[in-house]
Structures are given as structure tokens and as C-alpha cells.
Amino acid sequence: GGNVKYRKIAELAYHMLKSGKIDRLVEIVCTFDYIEASLRAQASVALFDCYHSLLRMEITQTQRDKLRDYKQCITKNLEFLMKNPQCVLQQCANFGKSTHP
């Protein structure tokens, strides 16, 4: 819903990174629900910080490509998505293969 808090978004990524749950975090931050919740909470900075942190880690090429594609899609459409977070699925589906549902 619309009352997701910034802190919850930021802390999830922080705690998962610290506990080494990298694969699971990549899965989570590349879901439409998480991206939409981040946008609703005005937490796009926390989302991008998480993407940057993950891209600096040792992850598979598939994970790297997926993170880059989602980051690029959100960046390209950020102004629109901040106003219309419910459109994440639609925007990402139109963007590319790895961001397609």
C-alpha cells in the first residue's frame, strides 16, 4: 500500500547484505512489488544504492544483467514512476527481456 516506510525498504537491503543473503536480495529487488513499494515510499535512492552495492559484489552474469536492466528501466522512467508507481510492471515489461514478467 501507500504507507510503506522508507526505513523498511532501506533496512531490508542493509540487513540482507550484511547477512550475506545476496542471491535472495537480488531476487527481491528485481520484483515489481519491491520496486513499486520503494517508489511509493519515496525510496528510489535506497533502491539505487542497493543495486550499486550488489553490482559491486561477486554475482552471476545473469544476476548482473538483470540488476542493470532493472536499474536502467527505473532510471529511464523514474519521473513517471515516482508519480505512478503502480505502472512498474507495465514500464518494465516494455523495457526488455530480463525485466519482462
Disulfide bonds with the S-S distance in Angstrom:
none
